[in-house]
Amino acid sequence: MSPAIATRKQELADRLMRINQAEFLNQVEELILRAEMQARVDESLDDIENGCVLTLEQFKKGTEEWMRANGIM
């Protein structure tokens, strides 16, 4: 992350701390959620494009191994 972006994020966070309107904060939260979800979509599409994917069977096996290792199964 560039220093300019980091500075802008901090400035926005500082300004946001002064807002006391629940509806406005709800709108900001919705915008942040959308941005986070879009970033996840973009990452997933990049992974698919680059072949960084698992078959359903590989995913299932990895999940079961993780569950056993964590005492869930």
C-alpha positions, 0 to 999 in steps of 0.5 A: 500500500502506498503511503498516500493511500495509508494517509488517506485511510487514516484521515478518513478513519479520523473523520469517521470517528467524529460522526454520530449518525447511525444511518450514515455509519450503516451506509459506510459499513455497507460500502465497506462490505461491498468493497471487501466482497468485491476484493474477494471476488477479484482474488477468486477470479485471479486464482481461477485464471491462474489455475490455483484451484482445488477440486471438490474432492481435494477441498473435502479431504483437506477440510476433513483433515483439518477437522480431525486435527482440530478435534472436530471429527 
